[in-house]
């Protein structure tokens, strides 16, 4: 049977930038997906994440990225590019999500059928949909568009099973993930998108669920850990327990917050601020001589630790601290961000560095799963999303 290839578009809608990638996916499981083209556009920050101005800045970056895609890849391609589907991945700034444990107890053995599970899931979806939920952005009940409904785990009589149907059980437990985006945001994005492409198939995902699924598939034996995404304007934290995305939380202090403050206090541009922070990390003599940057970084770390402490205590209120932490950020600040995590004092006793194994998720982790051509700049966030896309498509 001849292998089948198709072109897909990935759009990463982050809290600090928009990234567009053209991805070739093959039906042959032995052929890894190839990223043919990428471009990134910064979302300009005007002092507030909830403002209409920030939303319009995101849309402008979105349209700039699509313009570059048309100009620098599609219009100069030798072959006609037929984009089959477009997949948008939202950071937690743009969505709300919940993980729920749904329980059905009958007191007697009951046959588990698909309609029973569907009925329980739909009931919970309606509760989610009709509630007024608040996250980093406010979404009213009338403005909710559900984008994901995922059953992550099913237990019968307390035991996990991947084949629940037609079995008898007294108790049914469903671990269920649901997410939504503002209808207004979707409408604005689609209006912009369809000015560039006639393609009507757009699928929406949350980055947090995408990261969980991809890391689970790559590391199937690691079932308990914290996942941190420290990029753009926010830090997102998720806890994975017994192989399930248990809960997540975010706060408005990400990579951009760190770089912006460094730049302002050092009186230089962002690129120079990152360079000086990197030198500070790698050279003890510079660290001693440059007490100014040392103090700035110390204050930034204290500010991040304060917000992180509130979030981590909420997540771990009834759960033991996992022994592993995976974190994602951009390469240029990975060492600095890694120190922020490692030097956090858990319960004011020991640092994470002494308590848990902290691992940075760089692009090398995904090298055997994703290929880049010369036009595609390597990006671990895109790599992760591409692996997810390959799994989801099952061509």
Protein Blocks (a to p, Z undefined) as FASTA:
>chain_A
ZZdddddddddddfkbccdddddddfblklccddfbdcddddddehiakbmklmmmmmmm
mmmmmmmmmmmmmmmpfbdcddfbdcddddfklpccddddddddehiacdddfklmmmmm
mmmmmmmmmpccddfbdcdfklpccfbdcdfbdceehiacfblghpacfbdcdddddddd
dfklmmmmmmmmmmmbmcfbdcdddfklmmmmmmmmmmmmbmbdcddddehjbccdddde
ehiafbdcdddddfklmmmmmmmmnopafklmmmmmmmmmmomklmmmmmmlmmmmmmmm
mmmmmmmmmmmmmmmmmbccdfbdcddddfklmmmmmmmmmmpcghhlacfklmpccddd
dfklmmmmpccdfklccdfklmmmmmmmmmmnoZZ
